[in-house]
Amino acid sequence: MMKNIYDMLQDVCKKNKNRVFFVRQNETYADLLNGVKQRAVLLAKKFKIKKGDTVAILSGNTPEFIRSYFAITSQGARVLMLDTGLSQTEHLNMMKRTNCKLVLAQKNYFIDGGPKMYDIETPDETDANDFVQADVTREDIAMLSFTSGSTGNPKVVGLTHDNILSLGQGALFYKPVILPGYIFYGFLPLYHIYGVVINIVAPLVLEGKLLLQPILNPREFINDFKKYKPEVIPAVPRIWEAFYKKIVQTAKEKHVYTFMRIVLALRGFLRTVGMGWLVRKVTKPVHELFGGNTKVLVSAGATLKPSVRKFFESLGFVVGDCYGLTETTGPANFNFAFRMPDGSMHYAGPLPGNEIEIHNPDKHGIGEIWVRGNLVMPGYVDNEDANAAAFENGWFKTGDMGKLDKYGRLVVKGRKKQVIVLDSGKNVYPDELEDLYLQNEDILAAAVFEYVIKGKTVPFAVFQVKPGTTVAKVAMMLKASNLKIAPYKWVKHFAITEEELPQTSAKKIKHFAVREMLDRGDFVQHNQNE
C-alpha cells in the first residue's frame, strides 16, 4: 500500500519511464522522477529542509513547479501554494502564518523581508543517487492553501498525503474516458486546487501527457491547440462561456446558427437514419477550433452554466463539470456523462470513497451541499472555531446550496450566504439568474445579489457588457429573458459597465466587491422600465 505522494509518483514513473510526460519540453516520466530526486537532494542538503517544515512555491506554470511540489512532499515538508496574483504583503502574511522556511519562486516574484528566496528555475546540479525519501505517512500534511475567502481572515486548508493519494486513486474511475497518452492542456494556475487536480495528479495517474502553458493569452491557447492537438482541455466556466458565445456569434454571422441548432437537436435521429455525416459537418469547425483531437472538456473553479455544458455535449464532447473546494481536495462531485465499459451510462457522482448529501432540502429539493469521505481535509490548520462551524457528524458543510437532478447530477444554486430572500419569504438563486442573462451575447459577465431599493428587497444585477451596448438594449434583453422565469425572480434593477468585474484567481465574480462598488456609486443604477 502506498504510504505517501512520492510512492505514487515513483510507481507511475517506473511503469511509464520511457513515455513522454512534459510535451513541450519532450521530457519523459523517467526525467520527471530524476528531476524530483535532484530537487529533493538540493532541499535537504543546501537548505536543510526536513519533515514538518513549510516550503512555499511562488511561480507560474513550469515543469519546475511540479518537480518542486513532489520534491518538497518527498521530504515530508509541507508545500505552501501561493497565488501569484496576490500582493507582496499578502504573501508575507501567509508565509509568516505558516512558519515558512524557504520560498521557491520565479525571480520576478522575489520578495524582501520574508524567508529565503531561491530561483525555482535554477538547474539542479545535484546527484539524484543521493536522494533519501523521508518517512512520511498518509496522515501527514502535504500542502497548505489559503481559502479564497473574500471577507475576513482567510483560513488555512491543510491537505494530507492521504487526501492526494485518494484523489489519484479516485481519478482512475475515469479511465474509460481519459485514455493513456492523452495530452492534458495546462494553463490553469498550478497553485490552485483545480490545477493540482487536473494538471499534476490526473495526468500522472492516468498515464497521460502534460502540455504546460505559462502565458494566459487566448492566442497562445489557439496556437497550442493547432500544433499539439490536446485531448483534454480544462478551463474555468468563464472561458467556456466565452468560447460558447464566440461559436454562436460566428454561426450567426455566417447565417448558419438556426440550421446548426436544428441539426444538433436532431443529432440522434440523424445518426439513426444514416445522416451522421451531416452532424459531423456541423460540428467539425468547432472541433477544429480546439485542434481537432479534443475528446474531453473539463470545467471547475466555479459553476458551469447547465446551458453551456449541454451545448458542448451536443457538439460531441464529453464534458466533466466539477464541483468542489480546496477543503474537499477538489472534485467533491463530477457531472461527467460517459459510457462505462459494461455499456451503461455514468452521469454524475463523487469520486469513489466519498459521499455527497443535500442537507435539509426544501420542497424544490434545494439544500446545503454536504460532503464526507477521503477527499475531505482533516480540518483548517490551528482554527478550532472554524472547524467546529464547518463539520457536523463527519460531514463537511460546504456553505453552497444545490440539488440533484434525476440523473444524480449536482445543480449548484450558489453560496448559502448569497441566496436572495425576498420580503415575501421566497428564495431567489443568483446562479440561476446569471445563467439566464448570460445567454444574451452582449452580456459578458453578470453579478446578481440582494439589494434594498426604496425599502424593498430585490434582486439587483451588474452586467459587464460588450463595448457600445446601451442601457436601453440591456433593458430590452432583461424583459425578454424575464419572460422565461417566474415574475418574483425578475431582475428589474441593474447597472452596466464595460470594465471587467472583480474576480478571484479561479475567475469567480466577487459579488461582495461588486456590491461595494455599487454602494460607492461606481455604477449608475437603472430600471428596466426606464
C-alpha positions in Angstrom: 0.0 0.0 0.0 1.3 3.5 -0.9 2.2 5.5 2.1 2.7 8.9 0.6 2.7 11.1 -2.5 6.2 10.1 -3.5 5.3 6.4 -3.5 2.5 7.3 -6.0 4.9 9.3 -8.2 7.6 6.6 -8.2 5.2 3.8 -9.0 3.7 5.6 -12.1 7.1 6.9 -13.3 8.7 3.5 -13.2 5.8 1.9 -15.1 5.9 4.6 -17.8 9.6 5.6 -17.7 10.1 5.9 -21.5 6.8 7.7 -22.2 6.7 11.5 -22.6 5.2 13.4 -19.7 6.1 17.1 -20.4 5.1 17.6 -24.0 6.7 21.0 -24.8 10.0 20.0 -23.2 9.9 16.4 -24.6 10.7 15.0 -21.1 9.8 11.5 -20.0 8.3 10.1 -16.8 11.9 9.0 -16.0 13.1 12.5 -16.5 10.4 13.8 -14.1 11.3 11.3 -11.4 15.0 12.1 -11.8 14.3 15.8 -11.6 12.2 15.4 -8.5 15.1 13.5 -6.8 17.6 16.1 -7.7 15.4 18.9 -6.4 14.8 17.0 -3.2 18.5 16.5 -2.7 19.0 20.3 -3.1 16.3 21.0 -0.5 17.8 18.5 2.0 21.5 19.3 1.6 21.6 23.0 0.8 18.6 24.3 2.7 18.3 21.5 5.4 14.6 21.0 4.7 13.1 18.3 6.8 9.8 16.7 7.8 7.3 19.3 9.1 9.0 22.3 7.5 7.0 24.6 5.3 8.3 25.5 1.8 6.4 27.8 -0.5 6.1 27.8 -4.2 5.5 31.1 -6.0 5.6 30.5 -9.7 3.8 30.3 -12.9 3.2 27.1 -14.8 6.6 25.5 -15.4 7.9 21.9 -15.1 10.0 23.2 -12.1 6.8 23.9 -10.2 5.7 20.3 -10.5 9.1 18.9 -9.8 9.4 21.1 -6.7 5.9 20.1 -5.5 6.9 16.4 -5.5 10.3 17.1 -4.1 9.0 19.1 -1.1 6.5 16.4 -0.2 9.0 13.6 -0.6 10.9 15.2 2.3 7.9 15.3 4.5 7.7 19.1 4.2 4.5 21.0 3.6 4.0 22.8 0.3 2.6 26.3 0.7 0.8 27.1 -2.5 0.9 30.9 -3.1 -1.4 32.7 -5.6 0.8 34.7 -7.9 -2.0 37.3 -8.3 -1.8 38.4 -4.6 0.2 41.3 -3.2 3.6 41.0 -1.6 2.0 42.0 1.7 -0.4 39.1 1.4 2.3 36.7 0.5 4.4 37.8 3.5 1.5 37.4 5.9 0.8 33.8 4.5 4.5 32.9 4.9 4.5 34.2 8.5 1.3 32.4 9.4 2.7 29.1 8.2 6.2 29.5 9.6 7.6 29.2 6.0 11.3 28.4 5.9 12.0 28.7 2.2 10.4 30.1 -1.0 11.0 28.5 -4.4 10.0 31.4 -6.7 10.5 32.8 -10.2 12.8 35.8 -10.0 10.0 38.3 -10.8 8.2 37.2 -7.7 11.1 37.6 -5.2 10.1 39.4 -2.0 12.3 41.1 0.6 11.6 40.9 4.3 10.5 37.3 4.4 12.0 33.8 4.3 14.9 33.0 2.0 14.0 33.1 -1.7 15.5 30.6 -4.2 15.1 30.8 -8.0 12.9 27.8 -8.8 14.1 27.7 -12.4 17.8 27.2 -11.4 19.0 23.9 -12.9 19.8 21.3 -10.3 23.3 20.0 -10.4 22.8 17.6 -7.5 23.2 13.8 -7.8 19.8 12.0 -7.9 21.6 9.0 -6.3 21.9 11.0 -3.1 18.1 11.1 -2.8 16.7 9.8 0.5 12.9 9.6 0.9 11.6 10.8 4.3 9.4 8.6 6.5 6.1 10.1 5.6 2.7 8.7 6.4 -0.7 9.2 4.8 -1.9 11.3 7.7 0.9 13.8 7.4 0.1 17.3 5.9 1.3 17.6 2.4 0.2 21.0 1.3 -1.2 24.2 2.6 -3.6 26.6 0.8 -5.3 29.7 2.0 -9.0 29.9 1.2 -10.1 32.5 -1.3 -12.4 33.8 1.4 -13.1 37.3 0.2 -14.1 38.7 3.6 -12.4 38.4 6.9 -9.3 36.4 7.7 -8.7 33.6 5.2 -8.4 30.1 6.7 -5.5 27.7 6.1 -6.5 24.4 4.5 -4.2 21.5 5.3 -4.5 18.6 2.8 -2.8 15.3 3.7 -0.9 12.8 1.7 -4.0 10.6 2.1 -6.1 13.3 0.5 -3.8 13.5 -2.5 -3.4 9.7 -2.8 -7.2 9.3 -2.6 -7.6 11.9 -5.4 -5.2 9.9 -7.5 -6.9 6.6 -6.8 -10.4 8.2 -7.5 -9.2 9.6 -10.8 -8.8 6.1 -12.1 -12.6 5.9 -12.2 -12.4 8.0 -15.4 -10.0 5.6 -17.3 -12.8 4.7 -19.7 -13.0 8.2 -21.0 -9.4 9.6 -20.4 -7.0 7.1 -22.0 -3.2 6.7 -21.5 -1.2 9.1 -23.7 -3.9 11.7 -23.8 -2.5 15.3 -23.7 -3.8 17.5 -20.9 -3.6 21.2 -21.6 -2.1 23.1 -18.7 -2.7 26.8 -18.5 -4.7 26.7 -15.2 -2.6 28.0 -12.3 -0.9 25.1 -10.6 -1.2 26.8 -7.1 -5.0 26.4 -7.3 -6.5 23.1 -6.2 -8.0 22.8 -9.7 -4.6 23.0 -11.2 -3.3 20.4 -8.7 -6.1 18.0 -9.6 -6.2 18.3 -13.4 -2.6 19.3 -14.2 -0.5 17.5 -11.6 -2.3 14.4 -10.2 -4.7 13.4 -13.0 -2.2 13.4 -16.0 0.2 11.4 -13.8 -2.1 8.6 -12.5 -4.0 8.4 -15.8 -0.6 8.0 -17.6 -1.1 11.0 -19.8 1.0 13.8 -21.1 1.1 17.4 -19.9 1.3 20.5 -22.1 2.1 23.4 -19.8 1.3 26.9 -20.9 2.5 29.7 -18.6 1.1 32.6 -20.7 -2.6 33.4 -20.2 -3.3 34.6 -23.7 -6.1 33.1 -25.9 -3.9 33.5 -29.0 -1.3 31.2 -27.3 -4.1 28.7 -26.5 -5.3 28.6 -30.1 -1.8 28.1 -31.4 -1.1 25.3 -29.0 -4.4 23.6 -29.9 -3.5 23.6 -33.6 0.1 22.5 -33.0 -0.3 19.8 -30.3 -4.0 18.8 -30.6 -4.7 18.1 -26.9 -7.3 15.5 -26.0 -8.2 17.0 -22.6 -8.7 20.7 -22.1 -9.5 22.0 -18.6 -10.7 25.6 -18.1 -12.9 27.7 -15.8 -16.5 28.4 -16.6 -15.9 31.9 -17.8 -13.6 30.6 -20.5 -16.1 28.0 -21.7 -18.8 30.7 -21.7 -16.6 32.9 -23.8 -16.0 30.0 -26.3 -19.7 29.3 -26.3 -20.6 32.9 -27.2 -17.8 33.1 -29.8 -19.1 29.9 -31.5 -22.7 31.1 -31.5 -21.7 34.6 -32.7 -19.6 33.1 -35.6 -22.5 30.8 -36.6 -24.9 33.8 -36.6 -22.6 35.9 -38.7 -22.4 33.1 -41.3 -26.2 32.7 -41.1 -26.0 29.1 -40.1 -27.0 29.3 -36.4 -30.6 28.2 -36.9 -29.5 25.3 -39.1 -26.8 24.3 -36.5 -29.4 24.3 -33.7 -31.8 22.1 -35.7 -29.0 19.6 -36.6 -27.7 19.4 -33.0 -31.3 18.9 -31.7 -31.9 16.1 -34.1 -28.4 14.6 -34.0 -29.6 11.2 -32.5 -32.3 10.8 -35.2 -29.9 11.8 -38.0 -27.3 9.3 -36.9 -30.0 6.6 -36.7 -31.1 7.2 -40.3 -27.6 7.3 -41.7 -27.1 11.0 -41.8 -24.4 11.2 -39.2 -22.2 12.9 -41.9 -24.4 16.0 -41.5 -23.9 16.1 -37.8 -20.1 15.8 -38.3 -20.1 18.5 -40.9 -21.8 20.9 -38.5 -19.6 20.1 -35.5 -16.3 19.8 -37.4 -15.5 23.6 -37.3 -15.8 23.7 -33.5 -13.7 20.6 -33.0 -11.0 22.1 -35.3 -11.0 25.2 -33.1 -9.6 23.0 -30.3 -7.2 21.3 -32.6 -9.4 18.5 -34.0 -8.5 15.8 -31.5 -10.1 17.0 -28.3 -12.3 14.4 -26.5 -12.9 15.8 -23.0 -13.6 19.3 -21.8 -13.3 19.9 -18.0 -14.8 22.7 -16.1 -14.2 23.6 -12.4 -13.3 26.5 -10.1 -16.9 27.9 -10.3 -20.3 26.8 -11.5 -20.6 25.9 -15.2 -24.0 27.0 -16.5 -26.1 23.9 -17.5 -26.9 25.5 -20.8 -23.2 25.8 -21.7 -22.5 22.2 -20.6 -25.4 20.9 -22.7 -24.2 22.9 -25.7 -20.7 21.4 -25.7 -22.1 17.9 -25.1 -24.4 18.4 -28.1 -21.3 19.1 -30.2 -19.9 15.6 -29.3 -17.5 16.5 -26.4 -17.5 14.7 -23.1 -17.9 17.4 -20.5 -16.6 17.0 -17.0 -18.3 19.6 -14.9 -16.7 19.5 -11.5 -17.9 20.9 -8.2 -15.5 21.1 -5.3 -13.5 23.2 -2.9 -9.9 23.3 -1.7 -11.3 21.7 1.5 -12.5 18.7 -0.5 -9.3 18.3 -2.5 -11.2 19.5 -5.5 -13.7 17.1 -7.1 -16.4 16.5 -4.5 -18.8 15.7 -7.4 -18.4 15.4 -11.1 -21.2 15.8 -13.7 -19.5 13.6 -16.2 -21.7 11.8 -18.7 -19.9 8.9 -20.5 -20.3 5.3 -21.3 -18.8 2.7 -18.9 -17.1 -0.5 -20.2 -20.2 -2.5 -19.4 -22.2 -0.3 -21.7 -24.1 1.6 -19.0 -24.1 5.4 -18.8 -22.4 7.2 -16.0 -23.8 10.7 -15.4 -22.5 12.0 -12.1 -21.2 11.4 -8.7 -18.4 11.9 -6.2 -15.1 10.0 -6.6 -15.0 6.6 -5.0 -14.7 6.7 -1.3 -16.8 9.9 -1.0 -20.4 10.9 -0.5 -22.5 13.9 -1.2 -25.7 14.9 0.5 -28.3 17.7 0.0 -28.9 18.6 3.6 -32.4 19.7 4.8 -33.8 20.2 1.3 -36.8 22.4 0.7 -39.8 21.4 -1.4 -37.8 22.1 -4.6 -35.1 19.7 -3.4 -32.6 22.5 -2.7 -30.5 22.4 0.4 -26.9 22.8 1.6 -24.3 20.6 -0.1 -22.6 18.4 2.5 -19.6 16.2 1.7 -17.7 13.4 3.5 -15.0 10.9 2.6 -11.3 10.5 1.9 -11.0 13.7 -0.1 -12.2 16.0 2.8 -9.5 17.7 4.7 -8.9 16.8 8.3 -9.6 20.4 9.2 -8.4 24.0 9.0 -4.9 24.4 10.5 -4.9 25.8 14.0 -8.5 27.0 13.8 -10.8 25.1 16.1 -13.6 27.6 15.8 -13.7 27.3 12.0 -13.6 23.5 12.3 -16.5 23.4 14.7 -18.6 25.5 12.4 -17.6 23.5 9.2 -18.1 19.9 10.4 -21.1 18.0 11.7 -21.2 14.3 12.3 -18.3 13.8 9.9 -19.9 15.8 7.2 -18.2 18.9 5.8 -20.7 21.7 5.3 -19.7 23.5 2.1 -21.9 26.6 2.5 -23.1 26.1 -1.1 -26.7 25.4 -2.0 -27.8 22.9 -4.6 -29.9 20.0 -5.6 -29.6 16.7 -7.5 -31.4 16.1 -10.8 -33.0 12.8 -12.0 -29.6 11.6 -13.2 -27.9 12.5 -9.9 -26.2 15.5 -11.4 -25.5 18.3 -9.0 -27.1 21.6 -9.8 -25.3 24.3 -7.7 -27.6 27.3 -6.9 -25.0 29.5 -5.2 -23.5 30.3 -1.9 -25.8 29.9 1.1 -24.9 33.5 2.1 -25.8 34.8 -1.3 -29.3 33.4 -1.6 -31.7 36.3 -2.0 -34.6 36.2 0.4 -37.4 38.4 -0.8 -39.8 40.2 1.5 -42.4 37.5 0.6 -40.1 34.9 2.0 -39.4 33.3 -1.4 -35.8 32.4 -2.3 -34.0 33.6 -5.5 -30.8 31.9 -6.5 -28.3 34.3 -8.2 -26.6 31.5 -10.3 -29.9 30.6 -12.0 -30.4 34.3 -13.0 -26.8 34.8 -14.1 -27.1 31.7 -16.3 -30.3 33.1 -17.9 -28.9 36.6 -18.6 -25.6 35.4 -19.9 -27.4 33.7 -22.7 -27.5 37.2 -24.2 -24.4 37.6 -26.3 -23.9 41.3 -25.4 -23.6 40.4 -21.7 -20.1 39.1 -20.9 -20.4 38.7 -17.1 -23.1 39.1 -14.5 -23.3 39.5 -10.8 -26.8 39.2 -9.2 -27.2 39.9 -5.5 -29.7 41.0 -2.9 -30.2 44.8 -2.7 -32.7 47.1 -1.0 -34.4 49.8 -3.1 -37.0 52.1 -1.5 -37.2 49.8 1.5 -37.9 46.7 -0.6 -35.5 43.7 -1.1 -35.0 42.9 -4.7 -32.5 41.0 -6.9 -30.1 43.5 -8.4 -27.7 42.8 -11.4 -24.5 44.4 -12.5 -23.6 43.4 -16.1 -20.3 43.6 -17.9 -21.3 44.3 -21.5 -19.7 44.5 -24.9 -18.4 47.9 -25.8 -21.2 50.1 -27.2 -24.0 48.2 -25.6 -26.6 50.7 -24.4 -28.8 50.8 -21.3 -31.9 50.6 -23.4 -30.6 47.4 -25.2 -29.9 45.8 -21.8 -33.3 46.7 -20.6 -34.9 45.0 -23.6 -32.8 41.9 -23.1 -33.8 41.8 -19.5 -37.5 42.0 -20.4 -37.2 39.2 -22.9 -35.2 36.9 -20.6 -37.5 37.6 -17.6 -40.4 36.1 -19.6 -38.7 32.7 -19.2 -38.9 32.7 -15.4 -41.4 33.3 -12.6 -42.2 37.0 -12.1 -40.9 37.1 -8.5 -37.4 36.3 -9.8 -37.3 39.1 -12.3 -34.4 41.5 -12.2 -35.7 44.9 -12.9 -32.9 47.0 -11.3 -29.5 46.9 -12.9 -26.2 48.6 -13.8 -23.9 48.1 -16.7 -20.1 48.5 -17.2 -17.7 47.8 -19.9 -14.9 47.2 -17.4 -14.2 43.6 -16.2 -15.9 42.8 -12.9 -13.7 41.9 -10.0 -12.9 38.2 -9.7 -10.9 35.6 -7.9 -7.9 33.7 -9.3 -10.4 31.0 -10.3 -12.4 33.6 -12.3 -15.3 33.7 -9.9 -17.1 37.0 -9.8 -16.5 38.7 -6.4 -20.2 39.5 -5.6 -19.3 41.3 -2.4 -16.8 43.6 -4.2 -19.3 44.4 -7.0 -21.9 45.3 -4.4 -19.3 47.5 -2.6 -18.7 49.3 -5.9 -22.4 49.8 -6.3 -22.7 51.2 -2.8 -19.8 53.6 -3.6 -21.6 54.9 -6.6 -19.2 53.4 -9.1 -22.2 52.3 -11.2 -25.3 54.1 -12.3 -28.5 52.3 -11.3 -31.2 51.8 -13.9 -34.7 50.3 -14.0 -35.8 48.1 -16.9 -38.9 50.3 -17.3 -36.9 53.5 -17.9 
